[in-house]
């Protein structure tokens, strides 16, 4: 009647206790409360998955925008760096020009100091003609003016390029800082995206586990229904076994409902504490009651004074007529229960 494989009992007892303790399995189906709860969980998981998908889409959009911003800033940093390099090259050229101009001007001043400043009267008197004199004087003025102009322009260019170099350096530093901030923001978005993806995978795994549990519960319920039908048919055609003890009196007529709790039935009650599985194939556990299925059909839910809620899911050769055997966790509790006549209420 019952297997003694304790490991299987330990694994399945908790699930079957919640399956049978409060609800009546319907013929050909799983416990509606447990299966309904699992399906409700799946509906909630689906809703959470949809919300997570929306968040993931938003994160993906933000990440693409941030990555595009990082690329744009990086390109701008490269462009500014290239411009700085060009300005440094031009600045070097201008500095060399300033140096050459200053050197030439200095050499000319030294020569003027050593040779004396050209005398305009001497130039005029030494000319062969008036035209040559005017030309020589203009040449002297042009040389002096050209040196001053070149030096002034070179110095202006040097100052302008120095300012441009400083401006580009500041701009490059600011762009590098913005690029670093954008890269950090992109990293945070990538981490958030990975977390959402992991969360979605966890939700999908939980839904799959629930679906497997629903299928298992429904399969167990169908197997129990088939076994209960077979046992009821066998006991209907088999001769009644010899009672192990005086046969209890036949059950009294069905009583009317008492305080809305169900149909009352007076039975002889004992208790057992064996591990294993029931005659219907379900693991034993809290709420499992052995009955004579010709008196109390398998699957009947009942209220038992001093015990609580139970369901008819087992039978045995000694359980004949108006007699029940309730499952308890320990032999001590079974002994304490003893043999008693009680009135139970069938639902």
C-alpha positions in Angstrom: 0.0 0.0 0.0 2.8 2.5 0.9 6.4 2.7 -0.2 9.2 3.2 2.4 11.4 5.4 0.2 12.0 8.2 2.7 14.0 10.3 0.2 11.1 10.6 -2.2 8.8 11.4 0.7 11.1 14.2 1.9 11.3 15.8 -1.5 7.6 15.7 -2.3 5.8 16.0 1.0 5.9 19.8 1.3 4.5 20.3 -2.2 1.7 17.7 -1.8 0.8 19.1 1.7 0.0 22.5 0.1 -1.7 20.7 -2.8 -4.0 18.6 -0.6 -4.4 20.2 2.8 -6.8 23.0 1.8 -8.3 22.1 -1.6 -10.0 19.1 -3.1 -8.4 17.7 -6.3 -11.0 17.6 -9.1 -11.3 14.4 -11.1 -9.0 14.4 -14.1 -7.2 17.6 -13.0 -4.6 19.1 -10.6 -5.4 20.9 -7.4 -7.0 24.1 -8.7 -5.6 26.3 -6.0 -2.0 25.3 -6.6 -2.2 25.3 -10.4 -4.2 28.5 -10.3 -1.5 30.1 -8.1 1.2 29.0 -10.5 -0.6 30.4 -13.4 -1.3 33.6 -11.6 2.5 33.8 -10.9 3.2 33.3 -14.6 0.8 36.1 -15.5 2.6 38.4 -13.0 6.0 37.3 -14.4 4.8 38.0 -17.9 3.7 41.5 -16.8 7.1 42.1 -15.1 8.9 40.8 -18.2 6.9 43.3 -20.4 7.9 46.2 -18.1 11.5 45.0 -18.1 11.5 44.9 -21.9 10.3 48.4 -22.1 13.0 49.5 -19.7 15.6 47.6 -21.7 14.5 49.3 -25.0 14.9 52.7 -23.3 18.3 51.8 -22.0 19.3 50.6 -25.5 18.2 53.9 -27.0 20.1 55.9 -24.3 23.2 53.8 -24.8 23.2 54.3 -28.5 22.9 58.1 -28.0 25.7 58.1 -25.5 28.0 56.0 -27.6 27.3 58.4 -30.6 28.2 61.3 -28.3 31.4 59.6 -27.2 32.4 59.0 -30.9 31.6 62.7 -31.8 33.6 64.0 -28.8 36.5 61.7 -29.6 36.5 62.9 -33.2 36.4 66.5 -32.1 39.3 65.9 -29.7 41.3 64.4 -32.5 40.5 67.4 -34.7 41.6 69.8 -32.0 44.7 67.8 -31.4 45.5 68.0 -35.2 44.9 71.7 -35.2 47.1 72.2 -32.2 49.9 70.3 -34.0 49.4 72.6 -37.1 49.5 75.7 -34.9 52.7 74.5 -33.1 54.3 74.0 -36.5 53.3 77.5 -37.7 54.4 79.0 -34.4 57.8 77.4 -34.8 58.1 78.9 -38.2 57.1 82.4 -37.0 59.5 82.2 -34.1 62.3 81.4 -36.5 61.2 84.3 -38.7 61.2 86.7 -35.7 64.6 85.4 -34.7 66.0 85.9 -38.2 64.5 89.4 -38.5 65.8 90.5 -35.1 69.2 89.1 -36.0 69.3 90.9 -39.3 68.1 94.1 -37.7 70.8 93.8 -35.0 73.5 93.2 -37.6 72.4 96.3 -39.5 72.4 98.4 -36.4 76.0 97.2 -35.6 77.1 98.0 -39.1 75.5 101.5 -38.9 77.3 102.0 -35.5 80.6 100.9 -36.9 80.4 102.7 -40.3 78.3 105.6 -39.2 74.8 106.5 -40.2 74.5 107.3 -43.9 74.4 111.1 -44.4 71.7 112.2 -46.7 73.9 115.1 -47.9 76.7 112.7 -48.7 74.3 110.5 -50.6 73.0 113.5 -52.5 76.5 114.8 -53.4 77.8 111.4 -54.3 75.0 110.7 -56.8 75.7 111.2 -60.4 72.3 112.7 -61.0 69.3 114.0 -59.0 67.4 111.0 -59.9 70.0 108.7 -58.5 70.1 110.7 -55.3 66.4 110.5 -54.8 66.5 106.7 -55.5 69.3 106.1 -53.0 67.5 108.1 -50.3 64.2 106.1 -50.9 66.2 102.9 -50.8 67.6 103.7 -47.4 64.1 104.6 -46.0 62.6 101.5 -47.6 65.2 99.2 -45.9 64.6 100.7 -42.5 60.8 100.6 -42.8 60.8 97.1 -44.2 62.9 95.8 -41.3 60.5 97.4 -38.7 57.4 96.1 -40.5 58.6 92.6 -40.7 59.6 92.5 -37.1 56.3 94.0 -36.0 54.3 91.5 -38.1 56.3 88.5 -36.9 55.8 89.5 -33.3 52.1 90.0 -33.8 51.8 86.5 -35.5 53.8 85.0 -32.6 51.5 86.5 -30.0 48.4 85.4 -32.0 49.6 81.9 -32.4 50.5 81.7 -28.7 47.0 82.7 -27.8 45.5 80.2 -30.3 47.7 77.4 -28.8 46.5 78.2 -25.3 42.8 78.3 -26.5 43.1 75.0 -28.3 44.8 73.4 -25.3 41.9 74.5 -23.0 39.4 73.3 -25.6 41.1 69.9 -25.9 41.1 69.5 -22.2 37.4 70.4 -21.9 36.5 67.9 -24.7 38.6 65.2 -23.1 36.7 65.7 -19.9 33.4 65.6 -21.7 34.5 62.4 -23.5 35.5 60.8 -20.2 32.1 61.7 -18.7 30.2 60.3 -21.7 32.3 57.1 -21.6 31.4 56.7 -17.9 27.7 57.3 -18.6 27.9 54.7 -21.4 29.5 52.2 -19.1 26.7 52.7 -16.5 24.1 52.2 -19.2 25.8 49.0 -20.4 25.8 47.7 -16.8 22.1 48.6 -16.5 21.4 46.9 -19.8 23.2 43.7 -18.7 21.2 43.7 -15.4 17.9 44.0 -17.2 18.9 41.2 -19.6 19.8 39.0 -16.6 16.5 39.9 -14.9 14.5 39.0 -18.0 16.4 35.7 -18.2 15.5 35.0 -14.6 11.9 35.7 -15.2 11.8 33.4 -18.2 13.5 30.6 -16.2 10.9 31.1 -13.4 8.0 30.9 -15.9 9.5 27.7 -17.4 9.9 26.1 -13.9 6.2 27.1 -13.1 5.1 25.5 -16.3 7.0 22.3 -15.5 5.5 22.2 -12.0 2.0 22.8 -13.4 2.5 19.9 -15.9 3.8 17.7 -13.1 0.9 18.4 -10.7 -1.7 17.8 -13.4 0.0 14.5 -14.4 0.0 13.4 -10.7 -3.6 14.3 -10.3 -4.5 12.4 -13.5 -2.5 9.4 -12.3 -4.2 9.6 -8.9 -7.6 9.8 -10.5 -6.9 6.7 -12.6 -5.7 4.8 -9.6 -8.6 5.7 -7.5 -11.0 4.6 -10.3 -9.1 1.3 -10.6 -9.1 0.7 -6.8 -12.8 1.5 -6.5 -13.6 -0.9 -9.3 -11.5 -3.7 -7.8 -13.1 -3.3 -4.4 -16.5 -3.2 -5.9 -16.0 -6.7 -7.4 -13.7 -8.2 -4.7 -15.0 -10.1 -1.6 -14.8 -8.2 1.6 -11.7 -9.1 3.5 -11.9 -10.6 6.9 -11.9 -7.9 9.5 -8.8 -7.7 11.7 -10.9 -6.6 14.6 -14.7 -6.5 15.3 -16.4 -4.9 12.4 -17.7 -1.4 13.4 -21.4 -0.8 13.2 -22.6 0.3 9.8 -22.5 4.0 9.3 -25.6 5.9 10.4 -27.7 7.7 7.9 -26.3 10.8 6.5 -27.0 13.7 8.8 -28.1 17.1 7.6 -25.5 19.8 7.3 -24.3 21.1 10.6 -23.7 24.9 10.8 -22.9 24.9 7.1 -19.8 22.7 7.4 -20.9 19.8 5.2 -22.4 16.4 5.5 -21.7 14.8 8.9 -20.5 11.2 9.2 -19.6 9.3 12.3 -16.5 7.1 11.9 -13.9 5.1 13.8 -10.6 7.0 13.5 -7.0 5.8 13.9 -3.7 7.4 12.9 -0.5 6.3 11.1 3.0 7.8 10.6 4.5 5.7 7.8 6.4 7.5 5.1 6.0 6.8 1.4 3.2 7.1 -1.1 -0.5 6.5 -1.0 -2.6 4.0 -2.9 -3.4 6.8 -5.4 0.3 7.4 -6.0 0.6 10.6 -4.1 3.2 11.1 -1.4 1.9 10.9 2.2 1.9 14.1 4.2 -0.3 16.4 6.3 -4.0 16.1 5.4 -3.7 12.6 3.8 -6.5 10.4 5.0 -7.0 6.7 4.3 -10.7 5.7 3.7 -12.9 3.0 2.3 -13.6 4.5 -1.1 -16.9 2.7 -1.3 -18.0 4.8 1.7 -15.9 8.0 1.2 -14.8 8.5 -2.5 -11.3 9.4 -3.2 -10.8 13.1 -3.5 -13.4 14.0 -0.8 -12.5 16.9 1.3 -13.3 16.6 5.0 -13.1 18.4 8.3 -11.8 16.2 11.2 -12.2 17.4 14.8 -8.9 17.5 16.5 -7.0 17.1 13.2 -8.1 19.8 10.8 -8.6 19.6 7.1 -8.0 16.4 5.1 -8.6 14.7 1.8 -9.4 11.1 1.0 -6.3 9.9 -0.9 -5.3 6.5 0.5 -6.9 3.1 1.5 -5.8 -0.2 3.1 -7.0 -3.7 3.8 -7.9 -2.7 7.4 -9.8 0.4 6.4 -13.3 -1.0 5.8 -16.7 0.7 6.2 -17.0 3.9 8.3 -13.4 4.0 9.3 -10.6 6.5 8.5 -6.8 6.5 9.2 -5.2 10.0 9.4 -1.6 10.7 8.7 0.6 12.2 11.5 4.3 13.0 11.4 5.5 10.7 14.3 4.6 7.4 15.9 4.2 9.1 19.2 1.4 11.2 17.7 -0.2 8.2 16.2 -0.1 6.4 19.6 -1.6 9.5 21.3 -4.4 9.6 18.7 -5.4 6.0 19.5 -8.7 4.7 18.3 -11.7 7.0 18.7 -15.1 7.5 17.3 -15.7 11.0 15.9 -18.0 12.8 13.6 -16.4 14.2 10.6 -17.9 16.6 8.0 -17.6 15.9 4.3 -17.5 18.6 1.6 
